[in-house]
């Protein structure tokens, strides 16, 4: 900034930009922390998909019909339905659980990367605008005195 008195409109612009950048940083920081939680403890951040595979009974209820100790897929045609033993259904359930947890962790990593990008972009802009506001206020105080 030059030695002349800063214009009030420019100072307001820098103040508004500082506030918006600070709120953006705060919001994405909360999102990034939630992403860390999704990676560290994905079962605590359970989404709809996890609820479907969280227990064996829910998984069976949604996907299979049980007849005489064997399981048939609910979505297969009646003439092409093949029987599956309980051990195979449990293996599919554990695989489905692992897939859901992996997806949750992947989503958490995406949130952390987005947080990192926002911090890299917005933090220098915030610091620049905040510095301009401080200089503008000092210049206005000196001009008033």
OpenMM code with the backbone's topology and positions (N, CA, C; nanometers):
from openmm import Vec3, app, unit

residues = "UNK UNK UNK UNK UNK UNK UNK UNK UNK UNK UNK UNK UNK UNK UNK UNK UNK UNK UNK UNK UNK UNK UNK UNK UNK UNK UNK UNK UNK UNK UNK UNK UNK UNK UNK UNK UNK UNK UNK UNK UNK UNK UNK UNK UNK UNK UNK UNK UNK UNK UNK UNK UNK UNK UNK UNK UNK UNK UNK UNK UNK UNK UNK UNK UNK UNK UNK UNK UNK UNK UNK UNK UNK UNK UNK UNK UNK UNK UNK UNK UNK UNK UNK UNK UNK UNK UNK UNK UNK UNK UNK UNK UNK UNK UNK UNK UNK UNK UNK UNK UNK UNK UNK UNK UNK UNK UNK UNK UNK UNK UNK UNK UNK UNK UNK UNK UNK UNK UNK UNK UNK UNK UNK UNK UNK UNK UNK UNK UNK UNK UNK UNK UNK UNK UNK UNK UNK UNK UNK UNK UNK UNK UNK UNK UNK".split()
positions = [
    Vec3(0.0833, -0.1168, 0.0000),
    Vec3(0.0000, 0.0000, 0.0000),
    Vec3(0.0889, 0.1246, 0.0000),
    Vec3(0.0409, 0.2277, -0.0581),
    Vec3(0.1168, 0.3528, -0.0631),
    Vec3(0.0911, 0.4333, 0.0631),
    Vec3(0.1538, 0.5501, 0.0712),
    Vec3(0.1423, 0.6338, 0.1892),
    Vec3(0.0106, 0.7118, 0.1954),
    Vec3(-0.0662, 0.7101, 0.0868),
    Vec3(-0.1920, 0.7847, 0.0878),
    Vec3(-0.2964, 0.7128, 0.1717),
    Vec3(-0.4001, 0.7841, 0.2051),
    Vec3(-0.5077, 0.7287, 0.2883),
    Vec3(-0.5809, 0.6188, 0.2099),
    Vec3(-0.5971, 0.4982, 0.2701),
    Vec3(-0.6659, 0.3911, 0.1982),
    Vec3(-0.8147, 0.4223, 0.1840),
    Vec3(-0.8704, 0.3735, 0.0780),
    Vec3(-1.0133, 0.3930, 0.0528),
    Vec3(-1.0914, 0.2943, 0.1394),
    Vec3(-1.2032, 0.3416, 0.1924),
    Vec3(-1.2847, 0.2594, 0.2815),
    Vec3(-1.3393, 0.1359, 0.2095),
    Vec3(-1.3747, 0.1491, 0.0838),
    Vec3(-1.4281, 0.0350, 0.0083),
    Vec3(-1.3262, -0.0758, -0.0083),
    Vec3(-1.2014, -0.0372, -0.0364),
    Vec3(-1.0964, -0.1376, -0.0511),
    Vec3(-1.0719, -0.2095, 0.0808),
    Vec3(-1.0737, -0.1335, 0.1888),
    Vec3(-1.0526, -0.1939, 0.3199),
    Vec3(-1.1662, -0.2913, 0.3533),
    Vec3(-1.2878, -0.2523, 0.3199),
    Vec3(-1.4022, -0.3419, 0.3424),
    Vec3(-1.3891, -0.4693, 0.2595),
    Vec3(-1.3411, -0.4553, 0.1354),
    Vec3(-1.3198, -0.5735, 0.0504),
    Vec3(-1.2216, -0.6691, 0.1181),
    Vec3(-1.1097, -0.6163, 0.1657),
    Vec3(-1.0097, -0.7018, 0.2281),
    Vec3(-1.0625, -0.7643, 0.3578),
    Vec3(-1.1425, -0.6901, 0.4333),
    Vec3(-1.2014, -0.7458, 0.5545),
    Vec3(-1.2991, -0.8583, 0.5209),
    Vec3(-1.3830, -0.8356, 0.4216),
    Vec3(-1.4793, -0.9384, 0.3813),
    Vec3(-1.4078, -1.0620, 0.3282),
    Vec3(-1.3062, -1.0404, 0.2462),
    Vec3(-1.2305, -1.1538, 0.1924),
    Vec3(-1.1635, -1.2313, 0.3049),
    Vec3(-1.1101, -1.1598, 0.4041),
    Vec3(-1.0470, -1.2274, 0.5176),
    Vec3(-1.1463, -1.3141, 0.5929),
    Vec3(-1.2646, -1.2610, 0.6160),
    Vec3(-1.3673, -1.3362, 0.6894),
    Vec3(-1.4101, -1.4593, 0.6100),
    Vec3(-1.4332, -1.4421, 0.4810),
    Vec3(-1.4758, -1.5552, 0.3981),
    Vec3(-1.3670, -1.6622, 0.3940),
    Vec3(-1.2424, -1.6223, 0.3768),
    Vec3(-1.1329, -1.7191, 0.3739),
    Vec3(-1.1171, -1.7893, 0.5085),
    Vec3(-1.1342, -1.7159, 0.6172),
    Vec3(-1.1234, -1.7766, 0.7492),
    Vec3(-1.2361, -1.8771, 0.7727),
    Vec3(-1.3568, -1.8433, 0.7334),
    Vec3(-1.4688, -1.9373, 0.7473),
    Vec3(-1.4489, -2.0601, 0.6591),
    Vec3(-1.3966, -2.0402, 0.5397),
    Vec3(-1.3683, -2.1534, 0.4503),
    Vec3(-1.2650, -2.2461, 0.5129),
    Vec3(-1.1593, -2.1880, 0.5661),
    Vec3(-1.0566, -2.2688, 0.6323),
    Vec3(-1.1140, -2.3450, 0.7514),
    Vec3(-1.1974, -2.2793, 0.8303),
    Vec3(-1.2568, -2.3454, 0.9474),
    Vec3(-1.3487, -2.4600, 0.9046),
    Vec3(-1.4312, -2.4354, 0.8041),
    Vec3(-1.5231, -2.5393, 0.7581),
    Vec3(-1.4506, -2.6601, 0.7023),
    Vec3(-1.3507, -2.6366, 0.6198),
    Vec3(-1.2776, -2.7494, 0.5630),
    Vec3(-1.1883, -2.8167, 0.6666),
    Vec3(-1.1494, -2.7445, 0.7704),
    Vec3(-1.0732, -2.8080, 0.8782),
    Vec3(-1.1612, -2.9064, 0.9544),
    Vec3(-1.2837, -2.8688, 0.9778),
    Vec3(-1.3778, -2.9611, 1.0428),
    Vec3(-1.3997, -3.0826, 0.9541),
    Vec3(-1.4167, -3.0598, 0.8256),
    Vec3(-1.4337, -3.1700, 0.7311),
    Vec3(-1.3100, -3.2598, 0.7287),
    Vec3(-1.1926, -3.2003, 0.7321),
    Vec3(-1.0691, -3.2786, 0.7336),
    Vec3(-1.0551, -3.3616, 0.8594),
    Vec3(-1.0951, -3.3062, 0.9727),
    Vec3(-1.0909, -3.3830, 1.0970),
    Vec3(-1.1892, -3.4998, 1.0931),
    Vec3(-1.3039, -3.4774, 1.0310),
    Vec3(-1.4003, -3.5870, 1.0148),
    Vec3(-1.3419, -3.6940, 0.9224),
    Vec3(-1.2662, -3.6522, 0.8218),
    Vec3(-1.1986, -3.7477, 0.7347),
    Vec3(-1.0967, -3.8303, 0.8114),
    Vec3(-1.0249, -3.7669, 0.9039),
    Vec3(-0.9322, -3.8423, 0.9889),
    Vec3(-1.0060, -3.9467, 1.0719),
    Vec3(-1.1232, -3.9090, 1.1230),
    Vec3(-1.2045, -4.0052, 1.1983),
    Vec3(-1.2483, -4.1213, 1.1103),
    Vec3(-1.2844, -4.0905, 0.9853),
    Vec3(-1.3275, -4.1969, 0.8941),
    Vec3(-1.2151, -4.2957, 0.8662),
    Vec3(-1.0927, -4.2470, 0.8643),
    Vec3(-0.9796, -4.3365, 0.8411),
    Vec3(-0.9466, -4.4149, 0.9670),
    Vec3(-0.9424, -4.3471, 1.0802),
    Vec3(-0.9009, -4.4110, 1.2045),
    Vec3(-1.0047, -4.5104, 1.2578),
    Vec3(-1.1303, -4.4688, 1.2610),
    Vec3(-1.2361, -4.5524, 1.3188),
    Vec3(-1.3584, -4.5476, 1.2268),
    Vec3(-1.3546, -4.6181, 1.1141),
    Vec3(-1.4644, -4.6062, 1.0185),
    Vec3(-1.5978, -4.6594, 1.0691),
    Vec3(-1.5975, -4.7483, 1.1672),
    Vec3(-1.7259, -4.7997, 1.2166),
    Vec3(-1.7998, -4.6966, 1.3005),
    Vec3(-1.7290, -4.5973, 1.3562),
    Vec3(-1.7957, -4.4918, 1.4330),
    Vec3(-1.8633, -4.3895, 1.3422),
    Vec3(-1.8152, -4.3780, 1.2206),
    Vec3(-1.8721, -4.2813, 1.1266),
    Vec3(-1.9669, -4.3528, 1.0309),
    Vec3(-2.0331, -4.4538, 1.0824),
    Vec3(-2.1103, -4.5429, 0.9972),
    Vec3(-2.2130, -4.4693, 0.9120),
    Vec3(-2.2146, -4.5096, 0.7901),
    Vec3(-2.3071, -4.4559, 0.6915),
    Vec3(-2.4152, -4.5615, 0.6675),
    Vec3(-2.5006, -4.5351, 0.5737),
    Vec3(-2.6093, -4.6263, 0.5413),
    Vec3(-2.5554, -4.7628, 0.4988),
    Vec3(-2.4506, -4.7644, 0.4202),
    Vec3(-2.3961, -4.8914, 0.3715),
    Vec3(-2.3466, -4.9794, 0.4865),
    Vec3(-2.2860, -4.9188, 0.5869),
    Vec3(-2.2363, -4.9990, 0.6988),
    Vec3(-2.3514, -5.0611, 0.7752),
    Vec3(-2.4608, -4.9904, 0.7882),
    Vec3(-2.5749, -5.0440, 0.8614),
    Vec3(-2.6287, -5.1698, 0.7934),
    Vec3(-2.6168, -5.1762, 0.6624),
    Vec3(-2.6661, -5.2935, 0.5891),
    Vec3(-2.5811, -5.4170, 0.6139),
    Vec3(-2.4522, -5.4002, 0.6434),
    Vec3(-2.3641, -5.5159, 0.6599),
    Vec3(-2.3063, -5.5260, 0.8010),
    Vec3(-2.3544, -5.4458, 0.8933),
    Vec3(-2.2963, -5.4446, 1.0278),
    Vec3(-2.3180, -5.5762, 1.1018),
    Vec3(-2.4318, -5.6394, 1.0819),
    Vec3(-2.4570, -5.7688, 1.1459),
    Vec3(-2.4902, -5.8729, 1.0403),
    Vec3(-2.4617, -5.9959, 1.0741),
    Vec3(-2.4864, -6.1053, 0.9805),
    Vec3(-2.6361, -6.1197, 0.9517),
    Vec3(-2.7188, -6.1003, 1.0542),
    Vec3(-2.8638, -6.1134, 1.0357),
    Vec3(-2.9180, -6.0098, 0.9369),
    Vec3(-2.8710, -5.8855, 0.9491),
    Vec3(-2.9156, -5.7825, 0.8545),
    Vec3(-2.8720, -5.8152, 0.7123),
    Vec3(-2.7501, -5.8639, 0.6990),
    Vec3(-2.6982, -5.8973, 0.5664),
    Vec3(-2.7824, -6.0082, 0.5033),
    Vec3(-2.8121, -6.1115, 0.5815),
    Vec3(-2.8934, -6.2222, 0.5299),
    Vec3(-3.0336, -6.1744, 0.4961),
    Vec3(-3.0903, -6.0951, 0.5846),
    Vec3(-3.2265, -6.0445, 0.5653),
    Vec3(-3.2411, -5.9691, 0.4342),
    Vec3(-3.1380, -5.8971, 0.3977),
    Vec3(-3.1452, -5.8158, 0.2772),
    Vec3(-3.1162, -5.8952, 0.1496),
    Vec3(-3.0283, -5.9941, 0.1566),
    Vec3(-2.9816, -6.0577, 0.0336),
    Vec3(-3.0256, -6.2031, 0.0130),
    Vec3(-3.0587, -6.2751, 0.1193),
    Vec3(-3.0794, -6.4197, 0.1052),
    Vec3(-3.2095, -6.4670, 0.1689),
    Vec3(-3.2552, -6.5785, 0.1183),
    Vec3(-3.3668, -6.6531, 0.1768),
    Vec3(-3.3094, -6.7849, 0.2283),
    Vec3(-3.3499, -6.8241, 0.3483),
    Vec3(-3.2999, -6.9482, 0.4048),
    Vec3(-3.4069, -7.0559, 0.3955),
    Vec3(-3.3684, -7.1702, 0.3394),
    Vec3(-3.4577, -7.2862, 0.3311),
    Vec3(-3.3760, -7.4110, 0.3633),
    Vec3(-3.4174, -7.4807, 0.4657),
    Vec3(-3.3547, -7.6065, 0.5064),
    Vec3(-3.2044, -7.5937, 0.5320),
    Vec3(-3.1610, -7.4851, 0.5911),
    Vec3(-3.0206, -7.4687, 0.6271),
    Vec3(-2.9299, -7.4197, 0.5158),
    Vec3(-2.9850, -7.3975, 0.3960),
    Vec3(-2.9055, -7.3408, 0.2859),
    Vec3(-2.9676, -7.2080, 0.2456),
    Vec3(-2.8905, -7.1283, 0.1773),
    Vec3(-2.9334, -6.9931, 0.1432),
    Vec3(-2.9465, -6.9774, -0.0080),
    Vec3(-3.0511, -6.9042, -0.0468),
    Vec3(-3.0766, -6.8736, -0.1872),
    Vec3(-3.0815, -6.7213, -0.2015),
    Vec3(-3.0279, -6.6708, -0.3100),
    Vec3(-3.0295, -6.5281, -0.3345),
    Vec3(-3.1721, -6.4801, -0.3571),
    Vec3(-3.2088, -6.3679, -0.2978),
    Vec3(-3.3428, -6.3124, -0.3162),
    Vec3(-3.3629, -6.2598, -0.4572),
    Vec3(-3.2538, -6.2212, -0.5220),
    Vec3(-3.2653, -6.1523, -0.6497),
    Vec3(-3.2418, -6.2429, -0.7699),
    Vec3(-3.2127, -6.3688, -0.7467),
    Vec3(-3.1943, -6.4621, -0.8578),
    Vec3(-3.3306, -6.5135, -0.9034),
    Vec3(-3.3394, -6.5504, -1.0300),
    Vec3(-3.4634, -6.6085, -1.0811),
    Vec3(-3.4850, -6.7439, -1.0147),
    Vec3(-3.6101, -6.7803, -0.9993),
    Vec3(-3.6453, -6.9029, -0.9260),
    Vec3(-3.5829, -7.0271, -0.9897),
    Vec3(-3.5777, -7.0313, -1.1216),
    Vec3(-3.5246, -7.1513, -1.1872),
    Vec3(-3.3713, -7.1551, -1.1889),
    Vec3(-3.3053, -7.0409, -1.1692),
    Vec3(-3.1595, -7.0393, -1.1734),
    Vec3(-3.0961, -7.0185, -1.0358),
    Vec3(-3.1765, -7.0210, -0.9293),
    Vec3(-3.1240, -6.9989, -0.7947),
    Vec3(-3.0434, -7.1197, -0.7501),
    Vec3(-2.9213, -7.0936, -0.7051),
    Vec3(-2.8369, -7.2018, -0.6552),
    Vec3(-2.8230, -7.1872, -0.5046),
    Vec3(-2.8141, -7.3008, -0.4387),
    Vec3(-2.8027, -7.3020, -0.2930),
    Vec3(-2.6587, -7.2712, -0.2524),
    Vec3(-2.6461, -7.1966, -0.1435),
    Vec3(-2.5147, -7.1594, -0.0904),
    Vec3(-2.5118, -7.2000, 0.0564),
    Vec3(-2.4010, -7.2579, 0.0984),
    Vec3(-2.3852, -7.2981, 0.2378),
    Vec3(-2.3624, -7.1752, 0.3258),
    Vec3(-2.3864, -7.1921, 0.4551),
    Vec3(-2.3726, -7.0814, 0.5503),
    Vec3(-2.2299, -7.0263, 0.5520),
    Vec3(-2.1303, -7.1113, 0.5394),
    Vec3(-1.9906, -7.0657, 0.5411),
    Vec3(-1.9618, -6.9725, 0.4237),
    Vec3(-2.0198, -7.0031, 0.3072),
    Vec3(-1.9995, -6.9168, 0.1910),
    Vec3(-2.0687, -6.7819, 0.2102),
    Vec3(-2.1867, -6.7832, 0.2709),
    Vec3(-2.2584, -6.6585, 0.2974),
    Vec3(-2.1801, -6.5745, 0.3977),
    Vec3(-2.1230, -6.6389, 0.5008),
    Vec3(-2.0418, -6.5651, 0.5985),
    Vec3(-1.9184, -6.5043, 0.5331),
    Vec3(-1.8575, -6.5779, 0.4404),
    Vec3(-1.7407, -6.5247, 0.3698),
    Vec3(-1.7806, -6.4033, 0.2852),
    Vec3(-1.8953, -6.4108, 0.2190),
    Vec3(-1.9431, -6.2961, 0.1407),
    Vec3(-1.9762, -6.1781, 0.2310),
    Vec3(-2.0323, -6.2057, 0.3488),
    Vec3(-2.0653, -6.1002, 0.4439),
    Vec3(-1.9382, -6.0288, 0.4923),
    Vec3(-1.8354, -6.1081, 0.5288),
    Vec3(-1.7093, -6.0481, 0.5742),
    Vec3(-1.6445, -5.9668, 0.4619),
    Vec3(-1.6543, -6.0155, 0.3406),
    Vec3(-1.6011, -5.9417, 0.2256),
    Vec3(-1.6778, -5.8115, 0.2044),
    Vec3(-1.8104, -5.8175, 0.2180),
    Vec3(-1.8922, -5.6970, 0.2027),
    Vec3(-1.8598, -5.5961, 0.3129),
    Vec3(-1.8392, -5.6434, 0.4355),
    Vec3(-1.8007, -5.5547, 0.5456),
    Vec3(-1.6678, -5.4862, 0.5159),
    Vec3(-1.5717, -5.5639, 0.4684),
    Vec3(-1.4400, -5.5070, 0.4380),
    Vec3(-1.4494, -5.4048, 0.3252),
    Vec3(-1.5318, -5.4325, 0.2256),
    Vec3(-1.5501, -5.3375, 0.1151),
    Vec3(-1.6100, -5.2059, 0.1651),
    Vec3(-1.7082, -5.2152, 0.2533),
    Vec3(-1.7708, -5.0938, 0.3070),
    Vec3(-1.6704, -5.0144, 0.3894),
    Vec3(-1.5910, -5.0820, 0.4723),
    Vec3(-1.4903, -5.0132, 0.5521),
    Vec3(-1.3832, -4.9496, 0.4635),
    Vec3(-1.3436, -5.0191, 0.3578),
    Vec3(-1.2459, -4.9623, 0.2648),
    Vec3(-1.3017, -4.8386, 0.1949),
    Vec3(-1.4288, -4.8450, 0.1566),
    Vec3(-1.4918, -4.7282, 0.0943),
    Vec3(-1.4971, -4.6109, 0.1912),
    Vec3(-1.5257, -4.6384, 0.3176),
    Vec3(-1.5325, -4.5337, 0.4191),
    Vec3(-1.3947, -4.4699, 0.4371),
    Vec3(-1.2920, -4.5516, 0.4412),
    Vec3(-1.1558, -4.4983, 0.4551),
    Vec3(-1.1149, -4.4182, 0.3322),
    Vec3(-1.1538, -4.4658, 0.2152),
    Vec3(-1.1239, -4.3935, 0.0912),
    Vec3(-1.1924, -4.2569, 0.0909),
    Vec3(-1.3153, -4.2516, 0.1375),
    Vec3(-1.3874, -4.1247, 0.1484),
    Vec3(-1.3176, -4.0324, 0.2484),
    Vec3(-1.2691, -4.0870, 0.3588),
    Vec3(-1.1952, -4.0079, 0.4559),
    Vec3(-1.0671, -3.9506, 0.3966),
    Vec3(-0.9971, -4.0306, 0.3182),
    Vec3(-0.8756, -3.9829, 0.2533),
    Vec3(-0.9073, -3.8718, 0.1533),
    Vec3(-1.0178, -3.8845, 0.0822),
    Vec3(-1.0589, -3.7803, -0.0118),
    Vec3(-1.0871, -3.6500, 0.0620),
    Vec3(-1.1519, -3.6601, 0.1772),
    Vec3(-1.1816, -3.5406, 0.2562),
    Vec3(-1.0538, -3.4744, 0.3074),
    Vec3(-0.9561, -3.5547, 0.3479),
    Vec3(-0.8296, -3.5009, 0.3961),
    Vec3(-0.7537, -3.4327, 0.2828),
    Vec3(-0.7538, -3.4925, 0.1652),
    Vec3(-0.6844, -3.4316, 0.0512),
    Vec3(-0.7498, -3.2995, 0.0124),
    Vec3(-0.8820, -3.2945, 0.0153),
    Vec3(-0.9518, -3.1697, -0.0143),
    Vec3(-0.9177, -3.0637, 0.0902),
    Vec3(-0.9108, -3.1027, 0.2161),
    Vec3(-0.8719, -3.0129, 0.3236),
    Vec3(-0.7317, -2.9573, 0.2980),
    Vec3(-0.6398, -3.0446, 0.2603),
    Vec3(-0.5033, -3.0038, 0.2330),
    Vec3(-0.4979, -2.9018, 0.1186),
    Vec3(-0.5717, -2.9267, 0.0117),
    Vec3(-0.5741, -2.8351, -0.1027),
    Vec3(-0.6296, -2.6990, -0.0609),
    Vec3(-0.7376, -2.6997, 0.0156),
    Vec3(-0.7977, -2.5737, 0.0599),
    Vec3(-0.7013, -2.4971, 0.1493),
    Vec3(-0.6319, -2.5652, 0.2389),
    Vec3(-0.5362, -2.4966, 0.3258),
    Vec3(-0.4218, -2.4378, 0.2429),
    Vec3(-0.3715, -2.5131, 0.1465),
    Vec3(-0.2613, -2.4638, 0.0631),
    Vec3(-0.3035, -2.3417, -0.0182),
    Vec3(-0.4272, -2.3387, -0.0636),
    Vec3(-0.4740, -2.2264, -0.1447),
    Vec3(-0.5211, -2.1096, -0.0580),
    Vec3(-0.6022, -2.1375, 0.0412),
    Vec3(-0.6679, -2.0293, 0.1171),
    Vec3(-0.5814, -1.9671, 0.2255),
    Vec3(-0.4927, -2.0422, 0.2862),
    Vec3(-0.4140, -1.9858, 0.3958),
    Vec3(-0.3247, -1.8696, 0.3502),
    Vec3(-0.2491, -1.8835, 0.2407),
    Vec3(-0.1709, -1.7674, 0.1970),
    Vec3(-0.2590, -1.6476, 0.1584),
    Vec3(-0.3730, -1.6751, 0.0963),
    Vec3(-0.4646, -1.5663, 0.0618),
    Vec3(-0.5180, -1.4980, 0.1868),
    Vec3(-0.5540, -1.5763, 0.2861),
    Vec3(-0.6020, -1.5188, 0.4114),
    Vec3(-0.4941, -1.4333, 0.4757),
    Vec3(-0.3726, -1.4836, 0.4839),
    Vec3(-0.2645, -1.4082, 0.5461),
    Vec3(-0.2379, -1.2773, 0.4712),
    Vec3(-0.2441, -1.2817, 0.3383),
    Vec3(-0.2245, -1.1604, 0.2584),
    Vec3(-0.3346, -1.0580, 0.2878),
    Vec3(-0.4594, -1.1034, 0.2855),
    Vec3(-0.5713, -1.0115, 0.3092),
    Vec3(-0.5697, -0.9580, 0.4530),
    Vec3(-0.5360, -1.0423, 0.5468),
    Vec3(-0.5307, -0.9988, 0.6861),
    Vec3(-0.4211, -0.8934, 0.7059),
    Vec3(-0.3080, -0.9147, 0.6414),
    Vec3(-0.1989, -0.8175, 0.6486),
    Vec3(-0.2407, -0.6844, 0.5863),
    Vec3(-0.3139, -0.6903, 0.4743),
    Vec3(-0.3612, -0.5678, 0.4093),
    Vec3(-0.4594, -0.4930, 0.4994),
    Vec3(-0.5449, -0.5657, 0.5697),
    Vec3(-0.6403, -0.5022, 0.6612),
    Vec3(-0.5653, -0.4338, 0.7750),
    Vec3(-0.4651, -0.4994, 0.8307),
    Vec3(-0.3868, -0.4388, 0.9394),
    Vec3(-0.3176, -0.3110, 0.8928),
    Vec3(-0.2570, -0.3166, 0.7744),
    Vec3(-0.1889, -0.1981, 0.7209),
    Vec3(-0.2893, -0.0861, 0.6944),
    Vec3(-0.4055, -0.1208, 0.6405),
    Vec3(-0.5087, -0.0210, 0.6124),
    Vec3(-0.5593, 0.0458, 0.7383),
    Vec3(-0.5791, -0.0323, 0.8421),
    Vec3(-0.6252, 0.0248, 0.9697),
    Vec3(-0.5194, 0.1171, 1.0301),
    Vec3(-0.3949, 0.0737, 1.0217),
    Vec3(-0.2879, 0.1584, 1.0733),
    Vec3(-0.2800, 0.2899, 0.9971),
    Vec3(-0.2930, 0.2835, 0.8658),
    Vec3(-0.2882, 0.4050, 0.7827),
    Vec3(-0.4064, 0.4965, 0.8143),
    Vec3(-0.5249, 0.4374, 0.8366),
    Vec3(-0.6423, 0.5183, 0.8712),
    Vec3(-0.6253, 0.5844, 1.0079),
    Vec3(-0.5673, 0.5121, 1.1027),
    Vec3(-0.5439, 0.5690, 1.2356),
    Vec3(-0.4412, 0.6823, 1.2302),
    Vec3(-0.3386, 0.6636, 1.1488),
    Vec3(-0.2370, 0.7676, 1.1356),
    Vec3(-0.2943, 0.8926, 1.0658),
    Vec3(-0.3820, 0.8678, 0.9685),
    Vec3(-0.4426, 0.9801, 0.8968),
    Vec3(-0.5400, 1.0566, 0.9872),
    Vec3(-0.6049, 0.9869, 1.0762),
    Vec3(-0.7003, 1.0513, 1.1674),
    Vec3(-0.6281, 1.1292, 1.2769),
    Vec3(-0.5083, 1.0823, 1.3101),
    Vec3(-0.4357, 1.1498, 1.4193),
    Vec3(-0.3630, 1.2724, 1.3753),
] * unit.nanometer
topology = app.Topology()
chain = topology.addChain("A")
for resn in residues:
    res = topology.addResidue(resn, chain)
    for name in ("N", "CA", "C"):
        topology.addAtom(name, app.Element.getBySymbol(name[0]), res)
